[in-house]
C-alpha cells in the first residue's frame, strides 16, 4: 500500500486489476516477512533515476525491499526506460532526495462506508513528520536492470553494453 500516498493500494492495484493480473495488496512493510516465509519468487520495481554505475533511485522503501530480497536470496530486478539513466552521476549518494510536505505522512485520505472521501489526521497533535520521497538502492543489491534494449547487470559496463553510444559521449 506504499505509504504515504497509498499508490499501491489505489493506482497499482487498479492498473493490475484492469489488466487481469492476479494481485494481493499488503501493508507496505510486510514484504520482508513474506520473503522470509518463501512467499516471494522475485521483486521487480521501477526507478525514477539510475546512475551510470547502476544505482537506482525510487519510491521510499525500495532500498529496504532490496535489502530484504538480498538477505533472503530473492532476485531484485529494476525496470527502467532509457531517459531515467543519468550518465552524469556515478554514485547514487549524489542524487538529491526530495523532501515532500509532512502532511502526506500526518494526514490520510480514504472513503467512508457511504463513499464520501475524507481526510483525517493520523498523528498525535504536536508530533512532527518527515517525508523523504525517494531512496537509493545500490547496484550491488540489484540482480539486473531491464530496459527497452534488453537486460543487463546493474553496472556501468552492463549499461554500456546496451547503450555503447554513451561511452563515446562521456
C-alpha angles and dihedrals in degrees: 000000000000107000138243097033096025091223092153092056094044113023105022095041090047092050093048092049091049089055094045094246113155109237144157123210112225134180109277094246097047092085096089092048091052090047091053090052093053094248096124122073098183141339125234126183140162131240135221093201133012125194123225087254093054103259109144131212115205144145113323110273096039092105091054091050090050091051091050091047091049092049091051098043093247119147114248115203130184122205116206142163119229096255091066092064110098103199090186094065120069102174124048090219086072093062110104111235118220116232107209127202115293091230089077086068099033096048133043133193125216145148124266120222088267092055097253113143112228135174120218137181114251101182127075112258111274096022111128122220132208121205118190104178100204142025134197124244112202117234090243088072095048116092093198144335117240114208137165087262096051143276123310142166115275095255141096090258090050094051092044090053087063097034105034091161088073092066089063092045095053 
